[in-house]
């Protein structure tokens, strides 16, 4: 008997080494530049390499990132990793947006190695993104990996598509949040998270 459940395929880039470079060379010519002049001779290769790094999140795997760093610990208070810097590319204009993310969770049976949380942020930031989805993907992944009582994520970012073009507002920022489990259901949990994010102590 056939299942009616839809199969969702995640498309990953299938490009060969340096095959982005000819496209960049063609684009330079269409922009009115001379791609053969000294300053631009190696630009297509540099852009090829840069784009592959900036979108390397498509090739990252959550199990490789975790590498077994899940630990059984009797701890049921909030864990917060604050001020995680990230850089991403807006999927609408392929211009950068950057900022910082604050991630919290309340363990139920397991905790995750602290260094793994910034790596999870990078996995999703190094893709063509929108800020809202990036925030949600980080929260949902942590929820699925360690099944805590709740996850909270706050993302603050500035977008070059607003700063360099369009409205051209250099000092405007955007904030998004994702609250799952106890962070969504309990106001006191959200308030504690916000207080910890906003707290500034000496040296931190």
C-alpha positions as CSV (number, residue, x, y, z in Angstrom):
1,X,0.0,0.0,0.0
2,X,1.4,3.3,-1.1
3,X,1.8,6.1,1.5
4,X,0.2,9.4,0.7
5,X,2.9,11.3,2.7
6,X,4.7,13.8,0.6
7,X,8.5,13.4,0.3
8,X,10.3,16.7,0.8
9,X,13.6,16.9,-1.0
10,X,16.3,19.4,0.2
11,X,18.1,20.6,-2.9
12,X,21.8,21.1,-2.4
13,X,24.2,22.9,-4.8
14,X,25.8,20.5,-7.3
15,X,28.5,22.7,-8.7
16,X,32.0,21.7,-9.7
17,X,35.1,23.5,-8.7
18,X,35.4,27.0,-10.2
19,X,32.3,26.6,-12.4
20,X,30.9,29.8,-10.8
21,X,33.9,31.8,-12.0
22,X,32.8,32.0,-15.7
23,X,29.4,33.3,-14.6
24,X,31.1,36.1,-12.6
25,X,33.3,37.0,-15.5
26,X,30.3,37.2,-17.8
27,X,28.5,39.4,-15.2
28,X,31.4,41.8,-15.0
29,X,31.3,42.3,-18.7
30,X,27.5,42.9,-18.6
31,X,28.0,45.5,-15.9
32,X,30.3,47.5,-18.2
33,X,33.6,46.4,-16.7
34,X,36.6,44.9,-18.4
35,X,37.2,41.5,-16.8
36,X,40.6,41.2,-18.4
37,X,42.1,44.2,-16.7
38,X,44.7,43.6,-14.0
39,X,42.5,44.3,-11.0
40,X,39.8,42.0,-12.1
41,X,41.7,39.1,-13.7
42,X,41.4,36.8,-10.6
43,X,38.2,38.3,-9.3
44,X,35.9,35.6,-10.7
45,X,38.0,32.9,-9.0
46,X,38.0,34.9,-5.7
47,X,34.2,35.4,-5.9
48,X,33.8,31.6,-6.7
49,X,35.8,30.7,-3.5
50,X,34.0,33.3,-1.4
51,X,30.5,32.2,-2.4
52,X,31.3,28.6,-1.7
53,X,32.4,29.5,1.8
54,X,29.5,31.8,2.4
55,X,27.0,29.1,1.4
56,X,28.9,26.2,2.9
57,X,26.0,25.6,5.3
58,X,24.3,23.5,2.6
59,X,27.0,20.9,2.9
60,X,27.0,20.8,6.7
61,X,25.4,17.9,8.6
62,X,24.0,18.3,12.1
63,X,25.3,14.9,13.2
64,X,28.8,15.8,12.1
65,X,28.6,19.1,13.9
66,X,27.4,17.5,17.2
67,X,30.0,14.7,17.0
68,X,28.5,13.0,20.0
69,X,28.6,16.1,22.2
70,X,25.4,15.4,24.0
71,X,25.7,14.7,27.7
72,X,23.3,13.2,30.3
73,X,23.3,15.8,33.1
74,X,21.0,16.5,36.0
75,X,20.5,20.2,35.4
76,X,17.2,21.9,34.8
77,X,18.0,25.6,34.9
78,X,18.4,27.8,31.8
79,X,21.5,27.6,29.7
80,X,22.2,30.7,27.6
81,X,24.8,31.3,24.9
82,X,24.8,35.0,24.2
83,X,26.2,37.3,21.5
84,X,26.9,34.7,18.8
85,X,28.1,36.6,15.8
86,X,26.9,35.5,12.4
87,X,27.1,36.6,8.8
88,X,24.6,35.5,6.2
89,X,23.3,36.4,2.7
90,X,19.8,37.6,2.0
91,X,18.1,35.3,-0.5
92,X,16.3,38.2,-2.1
93,X,19.3,40.3,-3.2
94,X,22.3,38.1,-2.2
95,X,23.6,41.0,-0.1
96,X,25.0,40.4,3.4
97,X,23.1,40.7,6.7
98,X,24.9,40.3,9.9
99,X,24.4,40.5,13.6
100,X,24.3,38.4,16.8
101,X,22.1,35.7,18.1
102,X,21.2,34.7,21.7
103,X,20.2,31.1,22.3
104,X,18.8,29.6,25.5
105,X,17.3,26.3,26.4
106,X,16.1,24.5,29.6
107,X,17.5,20.9,29.7
108,X,15.3,18.0,30.3
109,X,17.7,15.1,30.3
110,X,20.6,16.2,28.1
111,X,22.8,19.2,27.5
112,X,24.7,20.0,24.4
113,X,28.4,21.1,24.2
114,X,28.4,24.9,24.4
115,X,30.6,25.3,21.3
116,X,28.1,23.3,19.2
117,X,25.5,26.1,19.5
118,X,27.5,28.7,17.5
119,X,28.3,25.9,15.0
120,X,24.5,25.3,14.5
121,X,24.0,29.0,14.0
122,X,26.8,29.0,11.3
123,X,25.3,25.9,9.6
124,X,22.1,27.8,8.9
125,X,23.6,31.3,8.5
126,X,25.9,30.1,5.7
127,X,23.0,29.6,3.3
128,X,20.8,32.0,1.4
129,X,18.5,33.1,4.1
130,X,15.9,35.4,5.6
131,X,16.3,36.4,9.2
132,X,13.0,35.0,10.3
133,X,13.7,31.6,8.9
134,X,17.3,31.5,10.3
135,X,15.9,32.3,13.8
136,X,13.3,29.5,13.6
137,X,15.7,26.9,12.1
138,X,18.2,27.3,15.0
139,X,15.5,27.0,17.6
140,X,13.8,24.0,15.9
141,X,17.1,22.1,15.5
142,X,18.1,22.5,19.1
143,X,14.6,21.4,20.1
144,X,14.9,18.2,17.9
145,X,18.4,17.4,19.0
146,X,18.2,17.4,22.7
147,X,14.4,17.7,23.3
148,X,14.7,20.3,26.1
149,X,11.8,21.7,28.1
150,X,12.0,24.8,25.8
151,X,14.2,26.8,23.5
152,X,14.4,30.6,23.1
153,X,16.3,32.4,20.3
154,X,16.6,36.1,19.7
155,X,18.3,37.4,16.6
156,X,19.5,41.0,16.0
157,X,20.7,41.9,12.5
158,X,21.5,44.7,10.1
159,X,20.8,44.2,6.4
160,X,22.8,45.6,3.6
161,X,19.7,45.4,1.3
162,X,18.3,48.2,3.5
163,X,21.6,50.0,4.1
164,X,23.0,50.1,0.5
165,X,19.9,50.2,-1.6
166,X,16.2,50.6,-1.2
167,X,15.4,52.8,1.8
168,X,19.1,53.3,2.5
169,X,18.8,53.4,6.3
170,X,22.2,52.7,7.7
171,X,21.2,52.6,11.4
172,X,18.1,50.4,11.2
173,X,18.2,47.0,12.6
174,X,15.8,44.0,12.7
175,X,15.0,41.7,15.6
176,X,13.3,38.3,15.4
177,X,12.6,35.7,18.0
178,X,11.6,32.0,18.2
179,X,10.1,30.7,21.5
180,X,9.4,27.0,21.8
181,X,8.0,25.0,24.8
182,X,8.4,26.7,28.2
183,X,9.7,29.9,26.6
184,X,6.4,30.2,24.7
185,X,4.1,29.0,27.5
186,X,5.6,30.7,30.5
187,X,6.0,34.5,30.7
188,X,8.5,34.3,33.6
189,X,10.8,32.0,31.5
190,X,10.8,34.6,28.7
191,X,11.4,37.4,31.1
192,X,14.4,35.6,32.6
193,X,15.8,35.0,29.2
194,X,15.5,38.6,28.2
195,X,17.0,39.7,31.5
196,X,20.0,37.4,30.9
197,X,20.5,38.6,27.4
198,X,20.4,42.3,28.4
199,X,22.6,41.8,31.4
200,X,26.2,43.1,31.0
201,X,28.8,42.2,33.5
202,X,32.5,43.1,33.7
203,X,34.5,41.2,31.1
204,X,31.5,39.8,29.2
